[in-house]
Amino acid sequence: MTENKLKLNSEKTEALLVGTRQKVASLTVTDLQLDDATVPFSPAVKSLGVFLDSTLSMQTHISFIIKTCFFHLRRIASIRRYLTHDACVKLVVSLIFSRLDYCNSLLRPARLA
């Protein structure tokens, strides 16, 4: 990496082992050695706002989306009496649906050709 003038930030770098639950559990590897840095394997990593876990089940991502949507719904509910119906609909659509729609193509099962 140094010959390409790149530097690894070991505090921000995460590694992920991907496989079936049984295969990941049977591995004894705990970290990845890159140049002088040791990068531990994480149970889930975040990339471009999407959480990926080692089995690609998307459970971490779905839990995060549910948590943030309920947070925004509670915030909207606390100011609902001050809003018109149209303003409330716009808030729900912009804050909730945008989070539900973001990267939802990753959640669909792959179609076989």
MDAnalysis code that builds the backbone (N, CA, C; Angstrom):
import MDAnalysis as mda
import numpy as np

u = mda.Universe.empty(339, n_residues=113, atom_resindex=np.repeat(np.arange(113), 3), trajectory=True)
u.add_TopologyAttr("name", ["N", "CA", "C"] * 113)
u.add_TopologyAttr("resid", np.arange(1, 114))
u.add_TopologyAttr("resname", ["MET", "THR", "GLU", "ASN", "LYS", "LEU", "LYS", "LEU", "ASN", "SER", "GLU", "LYS", "THR", "GLU", "ALA", "LEU", "LEU", "VAL", "GLY", "THR", "ARG", "GLN", "LYS", "VAL", "ALA", "SER", "LEU", "THR", "VAL", "THR", "ASP", "LEU", "GLN", "LEU", "ASP", "ASP", "ALA", "THR", "VAL", "PRO", "PHE", "SER", "PRO", "ALA", "VAL", "LYS", "SER", "LEU", "GLY", "VAL", "PHE", "LEU", "ASP", "SER", "THR", "LEU", "SER", "MET", "GLN", "THR", "HIS", "ILE", "SER", "PHE", "ILE", "ILE", "LYS", "THR", "CYS", "PHE", "PHE", "HIS", "LEU", "ARG", "ARG", "ILE", "ALA", "SER", "ILE", "ARG", "ARG", "TYR", "LEU", "THR", "HIS", "ASP", "ALA", "CYS", "VAL", "LYS", "LEU", "VAL", "VAL", "SER", "LEU", "ILE", "PHE", "SER", "ARG", "LEU", "ASP", "TYR", "CYS", "ASN", "SER", "LEU", "LEU", "ARG", "PRO", "ALA", "ARG", "LEU", "ALA"])
u.atoms.positions = np.array([
    [0.822, -1.196, 0.000],
    [0.000, 0.000, 0.000],
    [0.862, 1.255, 0.000],
    [2.001, 1.193, 0.664],
    [2.841, 2.383, 0.739],
    [3.439, 2.745, -0.612],
    [3.685, 1.759, -1.456],
    [4.239, 2.076, -2.774],
    [3.214, 2.766, -3.656],
    [1.934, 2.627, -3.349],
    [0.871, 3.344, -4.062],
    [0.445, 4.610, -3.327],
    [1.222, 4.979, -2.318],
    [0.975, 6.173, -1.502],
    [-0.390, 6.132, -0.818],
    [-0.740, 4.945, -0.345],
    [-1.971, 4.763, 0.411],
    [-1.630, 4.440, 1.849],
    [-2.505, 4.895, 2.747],
    [-2.295, 4.622, 4.160],
    [-3.586, 4.047, 4.732],
    [-3.456, 2.984, 5.462],
    [-4.601, 2.327, 6.081],
    [-4.877, 2.948, 7.436],
    [-6.103, 3.404, 7.628],
    [-6.523, 3.929, 8.924],
    [-7.100, 2.752, 9.718],
    [-6.286, 2.175, 10.585],
    [-6.704, 0.966, 11.303],
    [-7.858, 1.217, 12.266],
    [-8.092, 2.456, 12.677],
    [-9.206, 2.755, 13.579],
    [-10.548, 2.721, 12.855],
    [-10.540, 2.976, 11.545],
    [-11.779, 3.011, 10.787],
    [-11.985, 1.784, 9.901],
    [-10.981, 0.969, 9.763],
    [-11.054, -0.173, 8.863],
    [-11.689, -1.361, 9.563],
    [-12.621, -2.007, 8.861],
    [-13.293, -3.188, 9.380],
    [-13.187, -4.302, 8.349],
    [-13.127, -5.519, 8.811],
    [-13.107, -6.684, 7.930],
    [-14.299, -7.563, 8.265],
    [-14.786, -8.270, 7.271],
    [-15.968, -9.100, 7.443],
    [-15.726, -10.449, 6.790],
    [-15.933, -11.520, 7.548],
    [-15.918, -12.868, 6.992],
    [-17.341, -13.193, 6.556],
    [-17.506, -13.638, 5.323],
    [-18.835, -13.930, 4.799],
    [-18.941, -15.420, 4.517],
    [-20.003, -16.018, 4.990],
    [-20.256, -17.432, 4.760],
    [-21.487, -17.870, 5.509],
    [-21.740, -19.157, 5.487],
    [-22.869, -19.670, 6.253],
    [-22.559, -19.554, 7.745],
    [-23.583, -19.599, 8.554],
    [-23.404, -19.458, 9.997],
    [-22.464, -20.545, 10.540],
    [-22.599, -21.759, 10.031],
    [-21.761, -22.863, 10.492],
    [-20.299, -22.663, 10.063],
    [-20.082, -22.228, 8.830],
    [-18.710, -22.032, 8.339],
    [-18.012, -20.903, 9.093],
    [-18.709, -19.798, 9.312],
    [-18.108, -18.666, 10.023],
    [-17.788, -19.058, 11.462],
    [-18.662, -19.835, 12.100],
    [-18.429, -20.252, 13.485],
    [-17.260, -21.228, 13.592],
    [-17.013, -21.996, 12.542],
    [-15.948, -22.995, 12.606],
    [-14.560, -22.412, 12.337],
    [-14.485, -21.195, 11.825],
    [-13.181, -20.587, 11.529],
    [-12.500, -20.108, 12.804],
    [-11.192, -20.230, 12.836],
    [-10.428, -19.798, 14.007],
    [-9.700, -18.487, 13.762],
    [-9.822, -17.933, 12.578],
    [-9.157, -16.671, 12.252],
    [-9.863, -15.541, 12.985],
    [-9.117, -14.693, 13.675],
    [-9.726, -13.599, 14.442],
    [-9.422, -12.224, 13.882],
    [-8.369, -12.108, 13.083],
    [-8.029, -10.797, 12.522],
    [-7.298, -10.963, 11.200],
    [-7.108, -9.834, 10.534],
    [-6.477, -9.784, 9.228],
    [-5.252, -8.895, 9.326],
    [-4.120, -9.375, 8.859],
    [-2.874, -8.610, 8.924],
    [-2.642, -7.942, 7.574],
    [-2.655, -6.604, 7.541],
    [-2.389, -5.811, 6.345],
    [-1.228, -4.883, 6.625],
    [-0.114, -5.091, 5.934],
    [1.111, -4.329, 6.176],
    [1.440, -4.371, 7.664],
    [1.450, -3.216, 8.310],
    [1.774, -3.145, 9.732],
    [0.529, -3.133, 10.618],
    [-0.645, -3.119, 10.017],
    [-1.878, -2.982, 10.788],
    [-2.583, -4.326, 10.938],
    [-3.217, -4.498, 12.068],
    [-4.045, -5.669, 12.325],
    [-5.497, -5.220, 12.356],
    [-6.303, -5.807, 11.487],
    [-7.716, -5.445, 11.378],
    [-8.552, -6.604, 11.910],
    [-9.301, -6.391, 13.000],
    [-10.142, -7.486, 13.528],
    [-11.387, -7.673, 12.669],
    [-11.919, -8.885, 12.667],
    [-13.164, -9.158, 11.958],
    [-14.337, -8.682, 12.797],
    [-15.291, -8.054, 12.143],
    [-16.480, -7.537, 12.817],
    [-17.675, -8.430, 12.502],
    [-18.654, -8.492, 13.406],
    [-19.861, -9.265, 13.096],
    [-20.716, -8.588, 12.023],
    [-20.602, -7.264, 11.896],
    [-21.332, -6.513, 10.869],
    [-20.538, -5.255, 10.546],
    [-20.589, -4.852, 9.282],
    [-19.912, -3.631, 8.846],
    [-20.918, -2.747, 8.123],
    [-20.626, -1.458, 8.106],
    [-21.499, -0.499, 7.452],
    [-20.774, 0.077, 6.247],
    [-21.414, 0.021, 5.100],
    [-20.856, 0.574, 3.877],
    [-21.965, 1.288, 3.118],
    [-21.761, 2.573, 2.852],
    [-22.744, 3.396, 2.140],
    [-24.129, 3.357, 2.783],
    [-24.150, 3.311, 4.113],
    [-25.405, 3.348, 4.838],
    [-26.107, 2.017, 4.972],
    [-25.479, 0.941, 4.519],
    [-26.079, -0.386, 4.593],
    [-25.223, -1.252, 5.500],
    [-25.864, -1.907, 6.462],
    [-25.156, -2.826, 7.345],
    [-25.149, -4.215, 6.723],
    [-23.971, -4.796, 6.609],
    [-23.826, -6.164, 6.111],
    [-23.310, -7.029, 7.244],
    [-23.910, -8.199, 7.436],
    [-23.421, -9.112, 8.461],
    [-22.762, -10.311, 7.794],
    [-22.151, -11.151, 8.579],
    [-21.319, -12.223, 8.029],
    [-22.114, -13.273, 7.260],
    [-23.403, -13.408, 7.523],
    [-24.217, -14.376, 6.789],
    [-25.067, -13.712, 5.707],
    [-24.922, -12.421, 5.539],
    [-25.688, -11.623, 4.575],
    [-27.192, -11.781, 4.773],
    [-27.611, -11.936, 6.021],
    [-29.033, -12.069, 6.329],
    [-29.723, -10.709, 6.408],
    [-28.956, -9.637, 6.498],
    [-29.458, -8.261, 6.562],
    [-30.228, -7.967, 7.844],
    [-30.125, -8.819, 8.868],
    [-30.838, -8.596, 10.117],
    [-30.374, -7.323, 10.819],
    [-29.077, -7.046, 10.786],
    [-28.554, -5.832, 11.418],
    [-29.098, -4.595, 10.721],
    [-29.127, -4.624, 9.396],
    [-29.632, -3.485, 8.622],
    [-31.127, -3.281, 8.866],
    [-31.880, -4.354, 8.870],
    [-33.331, -4.254, 9.085],
    [-33.626, -3.719, 10.485],
    [-32.907, -4.186, 11.491],
    [-33.100, -3.687, 12.858],
    [-32.788, -2.206, 12.957],
    [-31.725, -1.767, 12.274],
    [-31.369, -0.351, 12.295],
    [-32.438, 0.492, 11.614],
    [-32.955, 0.044, 10.479],
    [-33.994, 0.786, 9.762],
    [-35.260, 0.885, 10.607],
    [-35.645, -0.202, 11.257],
    [-36.836, -0.191, 12.123],
    [-36.646, 0.801, 13.258],
    [-35.467, 0.789, 13.864],
    [-35.195, 1.686, 14.985],
    [-35.262, 3.152, 14.550],
    [-34.659, 3.488, 13.423],
    [-34.674, 4.891, 12.982],
    [-36.064, 5.331, 12.530],
    [-36.829, 4.427, 11.899],
    [-38.180, 4.796, 11.477],
    [-39.083, 5.052, 12.684],
    [-39.005, 4.201, 13.706],
    [-39.807, 4.436, 14.908],
    [-39.376, 5.715, 15.619],
    [-38.082, 6.025, 15.604],
    [-37.617, 7.269, 16.197],
    [-38.270, 8.458, 15.504],
    [-38.261, 8.458, 14.169],
    [-38.841, 9.584, 13.433],
    [-40.365, 9.630, 13.573],
    [-41.004, 8.477, 13.638],
    [-42.454, 8.481, 13.856],
    [-42.813, 9.072, 15.217],
    [-42.033, 8.743, 16.253],
    [-42.284, 9.326, 17.576],
    [-42.054, 10.834, 17.563],
    [-41.036, 11.284, 16.843],
    [-40.782, 12.726, 16.747],
    [-41.920, 13.438, 16.020],
    [-42.417, 12.834, 14.950],
    [-43.547, 13.424, 14.227],
    [-44.792, 13.430, 15.111],
    [-45.011, 12.355, 15.861],
    [-46.184, 12.277, 16.738],
    [-46.157, 13.366, 17.806],
    [-44.954, 13.746, 18.247],
    [-44.876, 14.776, 19.292],
    [-45.254, 16.163, 18.780],
    [-45.168, 16.384, 17.468],
    [-45.541, 17.706, 16.920],
    [-46.773, 17.619, 16.028],
    [-47.456, 16.490, 16.028],
    [-48.579, 16.267, 15.129],
    [-49.689, 17.299, 15.296],
    [-49.962, 17.709, 16.507],
    [-51.087, 18.651, 16.725],
    [-50.827, 20.032, 16.125],
    [-49.572, 20.334, 15.813],
    [-49.220, 21.616, 15.208],
    [-49.180, 21.564, 13.686],
    [-49.393, 20.395, 13.111],
    [-49.261, 20.207, 11.670],
    [-50.614, 20.019, 11.004],
    [-50.691, 20.456, 9.774],
    [-51.867, 20.117, 8.970],
    [-51.707, 18.682, 8.495],
    [-52.786, 18.142, 7.963],
    [-52.738, 16.765, 7.462],
    [-51.716, 16.637, 6.329],
    [-51.729, 17.604, 5.410],
    [-50.795, 17.550, 4.277],
    [-49.338, 17.650, 4.739],
    [-49.062, 18.505, 5.721],
    [-47.693, 18.631, 6.227],
    [-47.241, 17.351, 6.910],
    [-48.153, 16.706, 7.639],
    [-47.820, 15.446, 8.308],
    [-47.527, 14.347, 7.287],
    [-48.325, 14.286, 6.233],
    [-48.097, 13.298, 5.178],
    [-46.738, 13.533, 4.524],
    [-46.396, 14.790, 4.259],
    [-45.104, 15.102, 3.645],
    [-43.942, 14.715, 4.552],
    [-44.091, 14.937, 5.840],
    [-43.041, 14.532, 6.777],
    [-42.848, 13.028, 6.811],
    [-43.956, 12.304, 6.870],
    [-43.861, 10.840, 6.912],
    [-43.235, 10.316, 5.626],
    [-43.674, 10.834, 4.509],
    [-43.131, 10.370, 3.227],
    [-41.646, 10.684, 3.125],
    [-41.253, 11.893, 3.519],
    [-39.848, 12.273, 3.355],
    [-38.930, 11.604, 4.374],
    [-39.365, 11.460, 5.613],
    [-38.490, 10.910, 6.644],
    [-38.560, 9.394, 6.754],
    [-39.727, 8.820, 6.597],
    [-39.882, 7.379, 6.793],
    [-39.683, 6.619, 5.491],
    [-40.416, 6.979, 4.467],
    [-40.328, 6.223, 3.216],
    [-38.954, 6.311, 2.580],
    [-38.274, 7.435, 2.741],
    [-36.928, 7.535, 2.160],
    [-35.980, 6.541, 2.816],
    [-36.143, 6.296, 4.109],
    [-35.293, 5.313, 4.787],
    [-35.684, 3.883, 4.419],
    [-36.962, 3.645, 4.231],
    [-37.408, 2.313, 3.834],
    [-36.986, 1.988, 2.401],
    [-36.976, 2.977, 1.537],
    [-36.654, 2.749, 0.133],
    [-35.160, 2.702, -0.142],
    [-34.336, 3.255, 0.753],
    [-32.900, 3.316, 0.498],
    [-32.305, 1.910, 0.481],
    [-31.730, 1.540, -0.619],
    [-31.077, 0.234, -0.809],
    [-32.017, -0.940, -0.586],
    [-33.313, -0.771, -0.823],
    [-34.225, -1.891, -0.622],
    [-34.029, -2.974, -1.672],
    [-33.341, -2.672, -2.773],
    [-33.066, -3.710, -3.766],
    [-32.123, -4.770, -3.205],
    [-31.348, -4.428, -2.173],
    [-30.480, -5.415, -1.544],
    [-31.269, -6.434, -0.732],
    [-32.459, -6.063, -0.300],
    [-33.251, -6.929, 0.554],
    [-34.059, -7.953, -0.250],
    [-34.198, -7.731, -1.550],
    [-34.947, -8.664, -2.383],
    [-34.082, -9.881, -2.682],
    [-34.681, -11.061, -2.685],
    [-33.886, -12.248, -3.025],
    [-33.491, -12.199, -4.501],
    [-32.333, -12.728, -4.797],
    [-31.846, -12.749, -6.178],
    [-32.706, -13.685, -7.006],
    [-32.984, -13.261, -8.210],
    [-33.769, -14.095, -9.124],
    [-32.813, -14.989, -9.914],
    [-33.205, -16.215, -10.036],
    [-32.399, -17.158, -10.788],
    [-32.751, -17.061, -12.267],
    [-31.744, -17.096, -13.106],
    [-31.982, -16.987, -14.559],
    [-32.458, -18.291, -15.142],
])
